[in-house]
């Protein structure tokens, strides 16, 4: 879908669907991290339009579908970005992604260790 093909209701629906998916499938601390990141990104892109908005919405739809379809509980969640996705990111975005990845890995390790000791 192109950005101009998305209605306001569909954009807000996708946002709510992502938060609902987090609530349903993520551990509480990963959910907090994910929700915080989603809110920040959607706030940053609130006034975006055209190709940027289209790529933004398409990426978040792909993300939601990936999280929704992630049934293997033993696998570390997430996936690597394609090289062309990394090339489109500016330095701030790459830095933010690195911080998010580091924080998510720490949370995952904490959760994994607590399950092994219970």
C-alpha positions in Angstrom: 0.0 0.0 0.0 1.2 3.5 -0.8 0.9 6.1 2.0 -1.8 7.9 0.1 -3.8 4.7 0.0 -3.9 4.5 3.8 -6.7 6.2 5.6 -6.2 7.8 9.0 -8.3 5.0 10.5 -6.1 2.3 8.9 -2.9 4.0 10.1 -4.2 4.2 13.6 -5.5 0.7 13.3 -2.0 -0.6 12.4 -0.6 1.3 15.4 -3.1 -0.2 17.8 -2.6 -3.7 16.2 1.1 -3.5 16.9 0.6 -2.6 20.5 -2.0 -5.4 20.8 0.5 -7.8 19.3 3.1 -6.7 21.8 0.6 -7.3 24.6 -0.2 -10.7 23.4 3.2 -12.1 22.5 6.0 -10.3 24.2 7.3 -10.7 27.7 6.4 -7.7 29.9 9.8 -6.0 29.8 10.2 -6.6 26.1 6.7 -5.2 25.7 7.6 -2.0 27.5 10.7 -1.6 25.4 8.8 -2.3 22.2 5.8 -0.1 23.0 8.2 2.8 23.9 10.0 2.4 20.6 6.8 2.2 18.6 5.4 5.3 20.2 8.6 7.2 19.6 8.9 6.2 16.0 5.2 7.0 15.3 5.6 10.4 17.0 8.7 11.1 14.8 6.8 10.2 11.6 3.6 11.9 12.5 4.0 14.6 9.8 5.7 12.4 7.2 4.1 11.9 3.8 4.7 10.4 0.4 7.4 7.8 -0.1 8.8 8.2 3.5 5.4 7.5 5.0 4.8 4.6 2.6 8.1 3.0 3.6 7.4 3.6 7.2 3.9 2.0 7.2 5.1 -0.9 5.1 8.0 -1.6 7.4 5.7 -1.5 10.5 3.2 -3.8 8.8 6.0 -6.3 8.0 7.2 -6.0 11.6 3.7 -6.7 13.0 3.3 -9.7 10.7 6.7 -11.0 11.7 6.0 -10.7 15.4 2.5 -12.1 14.9 3.9 -15.2 13.1 6.8 -15.8 15.5 5.7 -19.0 17.1 9.1 -20.6 18.0 9.5 -19.7 21.7 13.1 -20.9 21.9 14.4 -18.6 19.1 15.6 -15.1 19.9 13.0 -12.7 18.5 13.8 -10.4 15.6 15.7 -10.6 12.4 18.5 -8.8 10.7 17.7 -5.9 8.4 18.4 -6.2 4.7 21.5 -4.3 3.5 19.4 -1.9 1.5 17.3 -1.1 4.6 20.5 -0.3 6.5 21.7 1.9 3.6 18.5 4.0 3.8 19.0 4.8 7.5 20.8 7.9 8.6 23.4 7.8 11.4 20.9 8.7 14.2 18.6 5.9 13.1 21.5 3.4 13.0 22.5 4.5 16.5 19.0 4.2 17.8 18.7 0.7 16.3 21.9 -0.3 17.9 20.7 0.9 21.3 17.4 -0.9 20.9 19.1 -4.1 19.8 21.4 -4.0 22.8 18.6 -3.3 25.3 16.4 -6.1 23.7 19.3 -8.6 23.9 19.8 -7.7 27.6 16.1 -8.2 28.4 16.0 -11.4 26.4 19.1 -12.8 28.3 17.5 -11.8 31.7 14.3 -13.5 30.8 16.0 -16.6 29.4 18.2 -16.9 32.6 15.2 -16.5 34.9 13.3 -19.3 33.1 16.3 -21.6 33.4 16.5 -21.1 37.1 12.9 -21.6 37.9 
